[in-house]
């Protein structure tokens, strides 16, 4: 039950001394409960949990007990983290009834639909999203809040001023940001050169996700040009027809083809079309990382969200969650051509040292106001990078770092903590303390 906490903080094992209280006396299956009034959890416990979020949720924080350096919890934090990250709390609604018929019909006629019509249909499909109380709009940090509460308990249990851990980002960077481009049409692919020019004018490199079949031909010359300019290429679905995860047997056949395209493209990463996903099937992929899971999916066709702003592993694949609103949703669902929502999301994620990830489609930068909005975003990120020590990275660089961090260890040498392992020269030792119930971090 301690593994998810250790993976998150990379602290010495002895600082993760959590045990489950009354593990054999759990009541029923999984449900919602509170771990302090600010932290929503979904899992099993020895108290009656709720199947939904209607009504007052039971708060289990009063049942936490500390004995020596051991902290007894009325739930398993690794189970709760996995339930959110793998979206096990989500009821199956996207494949049932009229929504499935709507989706199938939509993707059948989609190539012939102008954006104006698509926007109307998608707004119809998403109606009521503002009434959803969970995941929290516009950023959900349920997993991160739980781990922060556990770290505060660890500090208290060990009766020390601070708990050491390996900082989240290299060189002590405050947070990390990645910009990605899903190319949906030939017009979008043809605009890639202009888009790279815009990005380069701000000194920000990005990744392009290319659909390998049916939508458009991606020549080797085009792919080489993108790579030679220092940008990254990843695989975007197979056909982007909304059906990749419909049937397991068909998915396995498609995954074989997708893996071959990964070799051809030289890609380490994958993103599914429209963020349709089933993390239980990711094992069929040969990718190092995936970018298909939103932090919260209120404006996406598949509901849910992983409820964290940090990377996490799905088996051997590292998940880099989508933590900001997509440009299409901003422009065509919310009808906004400002960066205020993006700035709000960036601020919250940066205040909590998370991963800021953007999806901006070259296909939807076809108007001056859209391009101006995107340029404003890049200008804002450039300022944040300069003034707040933000790490602007390519997705593959984040993948490399997070994998290295996962294998690093903290050792105490004459009272000083040091990081060992590949990449340790880029790592920083941080210390967590708790003051007036608030968790604080500093560097050693």
N, C-alpha and C positions, 0 to 999 in steps of 0.2 A: 504493500500500500504506500510505501515511501518513494517508489521509483519515479513517479511523475514529478514530485517535488524536487528530487535530486537532479533530474534532467533539466528542470526549469532553471534552477539556481546554480547548479554545479558547485555545491558546497561540500565540505567533507561529510562522509556518511554519518558520523556521530552527531551531526547537527540536525539530522532528520530522524529523530527517535519518536515516531508516531505509531501508536497502536490503536486498533479498533476496539471500542467499548462494546461489550455484549454482542460480539460478532455473530454468535450463534442464535441470537434472539431477534433477528430482523423481522419486521412485520410486513408481509406482502412483497410486492415488486417495487420497481423504481417509480419515483415521483418527485415532486418539487418540495423543497423546504428551504429555510433560511439558515445561514451560518453567519450570524449577526444580521441586523436589519438591512445592511447594505449589500449582502452577498447572497445571491440566489444560487442554489445547487439543485442538481437533478441526479438522484440515485436512490439507494436503499438505506434504511436506517432502522434503529430499534424503536422509533416513534412512528406514528401514522403519517405518512407523506401523502401529498395530494396529486391526483392525476393531472390536474390542470392548474392554471394560475388564478382561478376564480376564488374569491374569498381570502381570508387571512391565512398565510402560510405558517406552519409551525417553525419556531426558531429553536434550533438545537444547541445554540452557543452556550446556554446555561449548563449543558450536560458535559462540557469539556472539563477534563480533570488533569491536573499536572501532579505527578509523583516523581520526585527527584528530577532527572533530566528527561523523563518520559512523559509525553503528552497523549492522553487517551481521548479519542474522538468517537462520536456516535455515527461515523460514516467512514467510508474508504475514499480518500481524496483522489487516488488514481482512477477509481471507478467514475467519480464525478467528472474529472477532467476528460476522460475518454468519452463519456456520454455526451459531453458538449462538443468536443473536437470532432468526433465521428458522427455527430448529429443524431444520436440515438434517442433524443428527446422529441424528435420531430415525428408527428403522425403522418402516415402515408396518405397524402391527398393529391399529389401532383400526377399520379398515374391512375386516378379513379374518376369515373363518371364523366361529366361534361368537360372537366378540365383536360382530360386526355383527348377527348374528341376535338376540343378547341385547339390544343397544341398540334395534333396530327393535321388538322385542316389548315392551320396557320402555316406550318412548314411546307405544306404542299403548294400553297399559292404564294408563299413569301417572295420568291424571286421576281414575281410580277407586280408586287405591291410597292408603291412609292412610300417614302418615309412618313408622309402625312397620314396615310391610311394605317400603316403599321402602328404609328404612335397612338392613334385612336383605339385600335384593337387592344394594344398592350395596356393602355390606361383602363380599359374596360375589365381586362383580366386581373389587374392589380388593385381594383377599387377596394377600399376598406383597409389598405395597408397602414394608414395613419392610426387606426384603432388598435393595432397590435402592440401589446405592452412588452412583449419579449420575442426575440432579443431586443435590447435597448437601442433605440435610434438616437444619434446617427452612428454611434460606436458602442459595441458591447464588450465589456471586459470581465465577464463573470468568472472565467477561468483564472485570469490574472489576479482578480480581487481575492479569490480563494487562496491562491498561493501566497499573496502578500499577508493575509491574515495568519496563515500557517507560519510564515517567517517570523512574524511578531510573536507568535506563541513559542517558537524555537528560541528566540532571544530570551524570553521570560523563563522558559524551562531550564535553560543552561545557566541562568543567573550571571550572564556576562553582558558587558555593555554592548557588544557587537557580535554579529555572526559573519564570518568571511565567505565570499563566494566569487566565482569568476564572472566578471562583468559581461553584459549581454553582447557588446559590440567591440570590434577591434580598436586598438589605440584609445580606448576610453571614449569613443564617440557616443554622443547623447542618445541618438536613435539612428535608424536606417530608413532610407527611402529608395524605392525602385519605380521606374516608369516603364510600362509595357504597352505594346500596340498589337491588338488583335486585328489582322487583316481579313476582312470579310468578302471583299469584291475585287475584281480586276482594277476598278478605278482606285480603290484603296492601295493596291500594290503599286500602281503607277505613280501614286503620290508619295511613295516611300522615300524617294530621293529628296523631295522638298521637305518632308518631315524631318529627315536626318539633318538637313541644313538648319531648320529651326532649332532642333535640339543642340546642334553643335554651336550655334550662336550663343547659347547659355552654358556651354561646357557640360552638358548632361547627356550621357549615353543611355540607351534604352534597348529593350528586346522587342523583336518582331515575331509574332506567332503566325505561322503560315499554314493555311488549310491545304493538305496534300492532294485531295481528290475532288474532282467535279467542279468546284467553284471557279477556278482559274488556273492557268498554267504558270508555275513558278520555275522559271528557267534557272539553270546553274549559273548563268551570267548574273542574273539578278541576285541570287543568294550570295555569290562571291562578292558582289559590290557591297552588299550590306555588311558582310563579315570584314571586308578589307577596310571599312570605315570605322571599325571598332565597335560595331553594334552586334547584338546577339540574335540568333535565330532559334526559335523553338517550334514544336509541332502544335498545331491548333486543331484538335479533334481529328476526324477523318474526312467527313463530308460536311460537317456543320449542318446536319439536317434534324437535330433534336432526338435522334434515335440511338445514339451510341450505347446508352445504358439500358435500353428497353429489355432485351433478352440476354441472359448470361451466355448461352452458347454462341449467339451471333456476336456478342461483345468479344469473346475470346478470339474469334476469327478476325475481327476488326483490330484487336490489340496486336495481333501478329503483324498485320500490315502497318499499323502505326509504328511499331518498333523498328520496322525496316526503314520507314521514312526518317525516323530519328537518326539512323546510321547515315542515310543519304544527306540529311541536313546538317549533320554534326551537332545535334541538339542534345542537351542534358535535361531540358525541361519540357513540360506538357501543360496545355490548358484545354479543357473541354469547351465545346460550343455552348454559348449562353449559360455557362457554369452548371450545366446538368452534370450530375456526379453520383457515384456510389463508391465511397472509400473502401468498402469491403472487397471490391473487385480490383483495386489498384495494384495488387500483387502481380497481375498479368503484364504490367508495363515494365519496360527495362530502363525507365528514366531515373535520374538521380533525384529530381524534384518535380513537384506539381504546383500549379497555381489556379486550381479550379474551385476552391472552397471560399466563399465569402465570410467575412466577419459576421455580418448579419444580412439576410437576404430579402428584406422587405420589398425591394424593387426588382428582384430577379424572378424568373419564371418558376424556379424551384425554391420553395421556402426553406427556412432554417438558418444556418450559420454556425461557425465554430466557436464563437463567443470568446475569442482571444485575439490579441494583436501581436502575438509572438509566433515564430515558426514552431512546428512540431512534426514529429515523425508519424507517418502512417505505414507501419511495417518498416521497410527499408527506404521508403520514399519520403523525402522531406517536403512538408507542405508549407508553402509561402502564401498565407491567406490574403485574399483581396480585402483590404481594410478601408478603402474609400469608395465613394459612389462612382459608378462608371460614367463616362462622359455622355453616353447615349441617354442614360436615365436622367442625368442633370439637364441636358439640352431638351430632350423630347418628352420625358415623363413629367419632370418638375418644371419644365419651361424656364430654366434659369441660365443666363449667360454671364454669370459672375463666378468668382472663385470663393465666395463667402462660405459656402457649405464645405468646400474642400479645406479652407483655412480652419474652420471649426474642428473638422476631423483631424487635421494635422496637429493642431494645438493639443487636443486631448491625447492623441497617441504619443506625441513628443513628451508631454508632461509625465508620461508613464513609460518612456524609454522603449517604445515598441517599433514594429515594422510598419512603415507607411507605404502602401502599394497602390499604384494607379493603373487603370485600364483606360487608354485613350485610343480610339479607333481612327486610323487615317481616313476611313470611309465617311466619318461624320465631321471632318474638318473641311467640309466643302463650301463653307460660307465664311465671309470675312469675320463675322462676329464670333463664330466658333473658333477660328484660328487665333483671334485676338484673346479669347478666353484662355486658350491653351498656352499662348505666350505669356499671359499674365501669371498662370500657374508656374511656368518654368522660372519666371523672374522672381516669384515669391520663394520657390524652393532654393534658388541661388542665394537669396538673402538669408534664409534660414541656415543654409549650409555654412555661410560665412559667419553669421552672428551666434549660432547655437550649436556649432560643431556637429552638424548632421552628416552622416555618412551616405553620400549618393553612390549607389552601387548598381551593378548589373545583377540580375537574379542568380547567375552562375557563381558570382563572387560571394553572395550571401550563402548559397548552398555550401561552397567550399569552407567558409568561415564557420558556419553552424556545425558542420560535421567535425571540423577540427576541435571546436569548443566542446563537443559532446565527448571527445576522447581525452580531454585535458584533465589533469588532477591538481588539487591543491595540496602542498606539503608544507609543514612547519619546520623552518630551519632557524634555530636559535631565537625563537619568538617572532620570526618574520615569515609571513605566508608567501610562498612562491608557486608559480604555475609551471607545470611540467607537461611535456608532450609536443607534438608537431604544431607549429604555429604559436607556441607559448610566447615568443618574442613580441607578438602583437596583442597579447592578452593583458588585462589589468585586473588586479585584485581589488574587489570592492568590499565594503563592510556595511551590513544592515544593522540599524539600531531602531529603537522604538521610543518615541517621546510623546507623552500625552495621548497615547493610543494611535499615533500616526507613525508609519514606517518611513524611515529616512535612509538614504544611501550616501556613502562617501567613498573615495578611493583611499586605499592604504597609503 
